[in-house]
Amino acid sequence: MNDNAKVHDVVAKLVPGGGVGLAHLTDSELLANTRGLVGKSNQLFAALLAHLAEVEARGLHRSRACASLYTYCIYELRLSEDAAARRAGAAKLVKRFPLLLDAIANGELHLTGLLMLGPHLTAENVEDVLGRAKFRTKKELGKLVRELHPLPLVPDVIEPLRPDPAPLRRPTWQEFVSSFAPAVRELPPGERPRDWVNDANDATRRDARHAAPECQAAGRVEEGSVGKGGVGDGDMVGGGPESVDVALLGGAEAGGAGGAASVSPALARVGHDLPPVTGPQQYQVQFSTSEEHVKLIERAKSLLMGEAPSKTLGELHLQAMKLLVASLEKRKFAVTQRPQKTTERPQHRQESLPEEELPRQVELPAAAPRPRSRHVPAEVRRVVFERDDGRCSFIDERGERCRETHWLELHHRRPFGKHGTHAAANVTLHCRAHNALAAELDFGRAHMAEQRNSHRHESLRSEHRRRARE
């Protein structure tokens, strides 16, 4: 299929009346149709943000083993990290300020401008700011942001260091001519073209490993190396356009909000069978800080001058973060290199089980004594943290485990309010989102909302008292 045929096929699926191609359109009609498609895309994007905001409001992402809307966009909607962060952030903004949906749908404000203005919007100034930001470019919106926030800070950045791009090599005339006649291989009966393409890619990668250095400098990349851009905002993880069900977009245009959307099997399989990307990586870290922080850095350098005079700022920060993480893990999960031997209490005698052997609902004897306090002993916290590998242990109906490692909380499989004990087999790690979901399933969503509004958790009150004493 040549390029014109591919364009005709895509247009026929996405554009009403595009089955006859675009060559018959006059210049004015082509420009009018292009403007109309941009208008429809703005309206569709506004509807997407509204749907994402509602998904988060209902907490539906939690039922898909995702602790946040951001991870839901990555692992369920298959967006890139950058696209997921931008759309999840925009969805939260339109939830707070519904006026932004009209501005997006009408094309008065683009996504970049929405994210630029979002941190500076309030209920009092949103109408005035939207009026001043209407149909502005990014450069003009930057000036408006400086008016709203005249003291800009250096943005926090943690990104991989990227090698310089390899110089481009101009092909010879013979190579250019031969590129129009690629090698053709006859497929035996029963063999699929996809198998042959994968075999060819494997052979290409094997050849690249043995290629001469000058050939690698000309643009060949060794298998396992990291390119300059990684996976871009428009790239699909695991393949080209065949990974996307193009008819899905056409169905959305034709059927509107009520149209049925279907996900192609290729899209559903992406990410489940791929091996993890591992290997050492260097990162660039950038953030704004205070004078107190700088003085502490200089003080640490002076104290280390005798034993490590050449320690870099990155090595110094790494050592400080190791000490901080060890201190926080010890305080929250009692993680230590030399745990103290403690006498087991009756409610802790149940042995801890491997993760795959833990039941979803722990059935304890009716006579099991209930702890007097919600405080989970240090030895139990330590066992649970090491067993669950410092990660949320929620598993959805498909067998997918939550990937969240932030905002971890101790969750009782049999609730503490229903005579659950602090036995290691009854306690597991849940992120805040899935811990709240479990509580709603155990006690009801309305009851948990009333409890959150009426009083704070006992452990939270004790934490506040501890901080007040300090």
C-alpha positions in Angstrom: 0.0 0.0 0.0 1.5 3.3 -1.1 1.4 6.6 0.9 -1.6 8.0 -0.9 -3.6 4.8 -0.3 -2.7 4.9 3.5 -3.9 8.6 3.7 -7.1 7.7 1.9 -7.8 4.8 4.2 -7.2 6.9 7.4 -9.3 9.8 6.1 -12.1 7.5 5.1 -12.3 6.2 8.7 -12.0 9.4 10.5 -13.6 12.1 8.3 -17.3 11.9 7.4 -17.5 11.7 3.6 -13.8 11.1 3.3 -14.2 7.9 1.5 -13.7 9.6 -1.9 -10.4 11.3 -0.7 -9.5 14.9 -0.4 -8.3 15.8 -3.9 -11.8 16.9 -5.0 -11.9 19.6 -2.3 -11.3 23.2 -3.3 -8.8 25.3 -1.4 -11.5 27.1 0.6 -13.3 23.8 1.4 -10.0 22.2 2.6 -9.2 25.1 4.9 -12.8 25.2 6.2 -12.8 21.4 6.9 -9.4 21.7 8.6 -10.7 24.4 10.9 -13.8 22.4 11.6 -11.8 19.3 12.6 -9.7 21.4 15.0 -12.9 22.7 16.5 -14.2 19.1 16.9 -10.9 18.0 18.4 -11.1 20.9 21.0 -14.7 19.8 21.9 -13.6 16.1 22.1 -10.6 17.0 24.3 -12.8 19.0 26.7 -15.1 16.0 26.9 -12.1 13.8 27.7 -11.0 16.1 30.5 -14.5 16.0 32.0 -14.5 12.2 31.8 -11.1 11.9 33.5 -12.2 14.3 36.2 -15.3 12.2 36.9 -13.2 9.0 36.9 -11.1 10.5 39.6 -14.1 11.9 41.5 -15.7 8.4 41.7 -12.4 6.7 42.4 -12.8 4.3 39.5 -9.1 4.3 38.8 -8.6 2.4 42.1 -10.6 -0.6 40.8 -8.1 -0.9 38.0 -5.1 -1.3 40.3 -4.1 2.3 39.8 -3.5 4.6 42.8 -3.9 7.8 40.9 -5.4 9.2 37.7 -1.9 9.7 36.4 -1.0 6.0 36.6 -4.5 5.1 35.2 -3.7 7.2 32.1 -0.4 5.4 31.7 -1.3 1.8 32.3 -4.9 1.7 31.2 -5.2 4.4 28.6 -1.7 3.8 27.3 -0.6 7.4 27.3 3.0 8.4 27.6 4.2 9.7 31.0 4.2 13.3 29.7 0.8 13.1 28.1 -0.6 11.4 31.3 0.8 14.0 33.6 -0.6 16.9 31.4 -4.0 15.4 31.0 -4.4 14.3 34.7 -3.3 17.8 35.8 -5.7 19.4 33.4 -8.6 17.2 34.6 -8.0 18.3 38.2 -8.1 21.9 37.1 -11.3 21.6 35.2 -12.9 19.8 38.2 -12.0 22.9 40.4 -12.9 25.5 37.7 -15.6 24.2 35.3 -15.3 27.5 33.3 -12.1 26.1 31.9 -14.1 23.4 30.0 -15.9 26.1 27.9 -12.6 27.8 27.1 -11.0 24.5 26.0 -14.0 23.5 23.9 -14.2 26.9 22.2 -10.5 26.9 21.4 -9.9 30.0 23.6 -7.3 28.2 25.7 -4.9 25.4 24.7 -3.6 22.7 27.0 -0.2 24.3 27.5 -1.8 27.5 28.5 -4.2 25.8 30.9 -1.3 24.1 32.7 0.6 27.4 32.8 -2.2 29.3 34.4 -3.6 26.5 36.6 -1.3 27.1 39.6 -2.3 30.8 39.7 -6.1 30.4 39.4 -8.5 31.1 42.2 -12.2 31.3 42.5 -11.9 35.1 42.6 -9.7 35.6 39.6 -10.6 32.8 37.2 -13.0 34.8 35.1 -10.6 37.8 34.8 -7.7 35.6 33.9 -9.6 33.6 31.3 -10.7 36.9 29.7 -7.1 38.1 29.5 -5.8 34.7 28.3 -8.3 34.2 25.5 -6.6 33.1 22.2 -3.1 33.9 23.6 0.1 32.3 22.5 2.4 30.5 24.9 4.8 33.5 24.9 2.0 35.9 25.7 0.7 33.6 28.5 4.2 33.6 30.0 4.0 37.3 30.4 0.6 37.0 32.0 1.9 34.4 34.4 4.7 36.7 35.4 2.1 39.3 36.3 0.2 36.8 38.4 3.4 35.4 40.0 6.2 37.9 39.6 8.9 35.7 41.4 9.3 32.6 39.3 11.2 29.6 40.7 13.3 27.2 38.8 11.1 24.3 37.9 11.8 21.0 39.7 13.3 18.6 37.2 14.5 15.0 37.4 15.2 13.6 33.9 17.7 11.1 32.4 20.9 12.4 30.9 20.7 11.9 27.1 23.7 11.4 24.8 24.3 13.7 21.9 22.6 12.5 18.7 24.7 10.6 16.3 25.7 12.6 13.2 23.6 11.9 10.1 25.3 10.2 7.2 24.2 11.1 3.8 23.6 7.9 1.7 25.3 7.3 -1.6 23.4 7.3 -4.8 23.5 3.4 -5.0 22.1 3.2 -1.4 19.4 5.7 -2.3 18.3 3.8 -5.4 18.4 0.4 -3.7 16.1 1.6 -0.9 13.2 1.7 -3.4 13.6 -2.1 -4.0 13.8 -3.8 -0.6 14.4 -7.5 -0.4 11.3 -9.7 -0.8 10.9 -13.0 1.0 8.3 -15.6 0.0 6.3 -16.9 3.0 5.8 -20.6 3.2 2.2 -21.8 3.8 1.0 -21.1 7.3 3.7 -18.5 8.2 2.5 -15.0 9.1 4.1 -11.8 7.9 4.3 -10.6 11.5 6.6 -13.5 12.5 8.9 -12.7 9.6 9.1 -9.1 10.6 10.0 -10.0 14.2 12.6 -12.4 12.9 14.1 -9.7 10.7 14.2 -7.3 13.6 16.0 -9.9 15.7 18.5 -10.5 13.0 19.0 -6.7 12.6 19.7 -6.4 16.3 22.1 -9.3 16.2 24.0 -7.7 13.3 24.1 -4.3 15.1 25.9 -5.9 18.1 28.7 -7.0 15.7 28.7 -3.9 13.6 31.9 -1.8 13.2 32.3 1.2 15.4 32.2 3.6 12.5 28.8 2.1 11.5 27.4 2.6 15.0 28.5 6.2 14.9 26.6 6.6 11.7 23.3 6.0 13.4 23.1 2.3 14.5 22.2 1.9 18.2 23.4 -1.0 20.2 20.5 -3.1 21.7 19.7 -1.9 25.2 21.0 1.6 24.8 18.9 4.7 25.6 18.0 7.0 22.8 17.8 10.8 23.0 14.0 11.1 23.4 12.9 7.8 24.8 9.2 7.1 24.2 7.8 10.4 22.9 4.4 11.9 23.6 3.0 10.5 20.4 4.7 7.1 20.5 2.9 3.9 21.3 4.6 1.4 23.6 5.2 -1.7 21.7 4.5 -0.9 18.1 3.4 1.4 15.3 -0.1 2.4 14.1 -1.3 -1.2 14.1 -1.4 -1.1 17.9 -4.2 1.4 17.8 -7.8 0.7 16.8 -8.3 3.6 14.4 -12.0 2.8 14.2 -12.2 3.8 17.8 -11.7 7.5 16.9 -14.2 7.2 14.1 -16.8 5.7 16.4 -16.3 8.6 18.9 -16.9 11.1 16.1 -19.9 9.3 14.7 -21.5 8.3 17.9 -20.7 11.2 20.1 -20.6 10.7 23.9 -23.0 7.8 23.7 -21.1 5.8 21.1 -19.6 2.5 22.1 -15.9 2.5 22.3 -13.9 -0.7 21.8 -10.2 -1.3 22.5 -8.3 -3.4 20.1 -6.8 -6.7 21.4 -3.3 -5.4 20.5 -3.8 -2.3 22.7 -5.1 -4.5 25.6 -2.1 -6.7 25.4 0.5 -4.0 25.3 2.8 -4.0 28.4 1.8 -7.3 29.8 4.4 -9.4 28.1 7.2 -6.9 27.7 10.3 -7.4 29.8 11.2 -4.6 32.2 13.8 -2.0 31.1 16.7 -2.2 33.5 20.2 -0.9 33.7 22.1 2.0 35.3 21.1 5.5 34.3 22.4 9.0 35.1 19.9 11.8 35.8 19.9 15.6 35.9 18.2 17.0 39.1 17.2 20.7 39.3 15.2 22.5 41.9 14.9 25.8 43.7 16.1 25.9 47.3 16.7 28.3 50.2 19.7 29.9 51.7 19.5 27.5 54.7 19.8 24.6 52.4 22.9 26.0 50.7 24.5 26.7 54.1 23.9 23.1 55.1 25.5 21.8 51.9 28.6 24.0 52.5 28.7 22.8 56.2 28.5 19.1 55.1 31.3 19.7 52.5 33.6 21.2 55.2 32.9 18.3 57.6 33.8 15.8 54.9 36.8 17.6 53.7 39.2 15.4 55.6 37.8 12.0 54.4 36.2 12.8 51.1 37.5 16.2 49.7 36.4 15.5 46.1 32.8 14.4 46.8 30.5 16.0 44.3 27.2 17.7 45.0 25.3 14.7 43.5 27.3 12.2 45.8 26.6 14.4 48.8 22.9 14.6 48.0 22.8 10.8 47.5 24.4 10.2 50.9 21.9 12.5 52.6 18.9 10.9 50.8 20.1 7.4 52.0 20.2 8.6 55.6 16.8 10.3 55.2 15.1 7.2 53.7 16.6 4.9 56.3 15.3 7.2 59.1 11.8 7.5 57.5 11.6 3.7 57.0 12.7 3.1 60.5 10.1 5.5 61.9 7.2 4.4 59.8 7.8 0.7 59.2 10.5 -0.1 61.9 13.0 -1.2 59.2 16.4 -1.6 60.8 19.6 -3.6 60.2 19.5 -5.0 63.7 15.9 -5.7 64.8 15.4 -6.3 68.5 14.2 -9.6 69.7 10.8 -9.1 71.2 8.4 -11.4 72.9 5.5 -12.3 70.7 2.1 -11.2 71.9 -0.8 -13.6 71.5 -2.3 -11.7 68.5 1.0 -11.9 66.6 1.6 -15.7 66.7 0.0 -16.2 63.3 3.0 -16.7 60.9 3.5 -14.3 58.0 2.8 -15.9 54.6 4.3 -15.1 51.2 2.4 -12.6 49.2 1.0 -15.2 46.7 -0.3 -17.3 49.6 -2.1 -14.5 51.5 -5.9 -14.9 51.3 -8.0 -11.9 50.3 -10.1 -12.3 53.4 -8.4 -13.6 56.6 -10.7 -15.7 58.7 -9.6 -15.5 62.3 -11.1 -17.4 65.3 -14.0 -15.7 67.0 -12.1 -15.8 70.3 -9.1 -14.0 68.9 -8.3 -11.1 71.3 -8.7 -7.7 69.8 -5.8 -5.2 70.3 -6.4 -2.4 72.7 -4.9 0.2 70.4 -4.6 0.8 66.6 -0.9 1.0 67.0 0.8 -1.8 65.0 3.9 -3.2 66.7 7.3 -2.5 65.2 8.1 -6.1 64.4 4.8 -6.5 62.5 5.4 -3.3 60.5 8.9 -4.5 59.6 7.7 -7.9 58.4 4.9 -6.4 56.4 7.1 -3.8 54.7 9.7 -6.4 53.7 7.1 -9.0 52.6 5.3 -6.5 50.4 8.5 -5.0 49.1 7.6 -1.5 50.0 4.7 -1.4 47.4 0.9 -1.4 47.5 -0.4 -5.0 47.5 -3.8 -4.3 46.1 -4.7 -6.7 43.3 -7.6 -6.1 41.0 -10.0 -8.6 39.4 -7.6 -9.1 36.5 -4.7 -10.1 38.8 -2.9 -6.7 38.2 -1.1 -5.4 41.2 -0.9 -1.7 42.0 2.5 -0.1 41.2 2.3 2.7 43.8 5.1 3.1 46.3 4.0 6.5 47.7 1.6 7.3 50.5 1.7 3.7 51.8 -0.5 2.8 54.8 -1.0 -0.3 56.9 -4.3 -2.0 55.9 -6.1 -4.7 57.9 -7.5 -7.4 55.7 -10.0 -8.1 58.4 -10.9 -4.6 59.5 -9.8 -3.4 63.0 -13.3 -2.2 63.5 -14.6 -5.8 62.9 -12.3 -7.4 65.5 -9.3 -7.7 63.1 -5.9 -8.2 64.8 -2.4 -6.9 64.2 -1.2 -10.3 63.1 1.3 -10.1 60.2 -1.0 -12.2 58.0 -3.8 -9.8 58.6 -1.8 -6.6 57.8 -0.6 -5.5 54.4 0.6 -2.4 52.6 -2.0 -0.3 50.7 -1.5 3.0 49.1 -3.8 5.8 50.4 -6.2 5.4 47.5 -6.7 1.6 47.8 -6.8 1.8 51.6 -9.7 4.2 51.3 -11.3 1.9 48.7 -11.1 -1.1 51.0 -12.6 0.9 53.8 -15.5 2.0 51.6 -16.1 -1.7 50.6 -16.0 -2.8 54.3 -18.1 0.0 55.9 -19.8 1.8 53.0 -18.8 5.0 51.2 -21.3 7.2 53.0 -20.2 6.0 56.4 -16.5 6.7 55.6 -17.3 10.2 54.3 -19.1 10.9 57.5 -16.2 9.5 59.6 -13.6 11.6 57.7 -15.7 14.8 58.3 -16.5 14.1 61.9 -13.2 13.3 63.5 -9.6 12.4 62.6 -8.0 9.0 62.8 -6.4 8.1 66.2 -3.0 7.5 64.6 -3.2 10.9 62.9 -4.0 12.7 66.1 -1.1 11.0 67.9 1.2 12.1 65.0 0.1 15.7 65.5 0.7 15.5 69.2 4.2 14.1 68.6 5.0 16.9 66.2 3.7 19.5 68.7 6.0 18.1 71.4 9.0 18.5 69.0 
